[in-house]
Amino acid sequence: MLHVTNSAANMFHVTTMVAYSMKTSISERVQKHRAGLRAAGMRPVQIWVPDTRRSGFAEECRRQSMLLRDNPHEAETLAWLADAADTEGWKE
């Protein structure tokens, strides 16, 4: 694909857009992308988090929250988090 633009001075800017070849498999493209990230000093990390869609999840959150409701250490931790949070520009 070729993209051509004409400037006010009648000079042309040409950009070629190279699409991935259909011969390149998705796994090869992913492998190349990951290799680039590794070369940039990155590494993959996988994390497991609770499934918020699971039946009973909200109830368990509520139960645990109620256990901590009057806990002074929890109040201290929440106050520290509020002070440390960078919320500039947030909307309520």
Rosetta blueprint (number, residue, H / E / L):
1 M L
2 L E
3 H E
4 V E
5 T E
6 N E
7 S L
8 A L
9 A L
10 N L
11 M L
12 F E
13 H E
14 V E
15 T E
16 T E
17 M L
18 V L
19 A L
20 Y L
21 S L
22 M L
23 K L
24 T L
25 S L
26 I H
27 S H
28 E H
29 R H
30 V H
31 Q H
32 K H
33 H H
34 R H
35 A H
36 G H
37 L H
38 R H
39 A H
40 A L
41 G L
42 M L
43 R L
44 P L
45 V L
46 Q L
47 I L
48 W L
49 V L
50 P L
51 D L
52 T L
53 R L
54 R L
55 S L
56 G L
57 F H
58 A H
59 E H
60 E H
61 C H
62 R H
63 R H
64 Q H
65 S H
66 M H
67 L H
68 L H
69 R L
70 D L
71 N L
72 P H
73 H H
74 E H
75 A H
76 E H
77 T H
78 L H
79 A H
80 W H
81 L H
82 A H
83 D H
84 A H
85 A L
86 D L
87 T L
88 E L
89 G L
90 W L
91 K L
92 E L
